[in-house]
């Protein structure tokens, strides 16, 4: 594993939720996971869960974010997923997931910022118990508005704020997007 819990903890600690109580609570939970968990990046650690990374991709010229319709959960989400052993950093994990799931072209990955933290439950599946995803939302700017569907994302779209509610985006994602646009 290239990413160390210590490095991740420094990035989590540097995040400022700016009055967002849910993000602050999630920040505390992720900090505890990184400090006291044996394998915080392993998708096979179900108690107390594991780190995941999500890409909050901003349109290159409009106030819109990239959404994908998740093939298993049947809902609109940001692209994202599990940390892989060869990911160079947590931001690289989020970028990889966005590019794999939507084929979006991202600007400079090193310019990404931690835009939000969200700990949420994942329903039980045949081979996995109910568990928590300790999700880190990394903001990127797309270098092009070109996106395409994939097996994991049968629908993709650029969504402006006036349609976020119609896409049933969680309030935590909406707050992270607003914070990023206002930064």
Buried (B, 14 or more C-beta within 10 A) or exposed (E): EEBEBEEBBEBBEEBEBEEBEBBBBBBEBBBEBBEEBEEBBBBEBBEBBBBBBBBBBBBBEEEBBBBBBBEEEEEBBBBBBBBBEEBEBBBBBBBBBBBBBBBBBBBEBEEBBBBBBBBEEBEEEEEEEEBBBBBBBBBBBBEEBEBEBBEBBEEBBBBEBEBBEEBEBBEBBBBBBBBBBEE
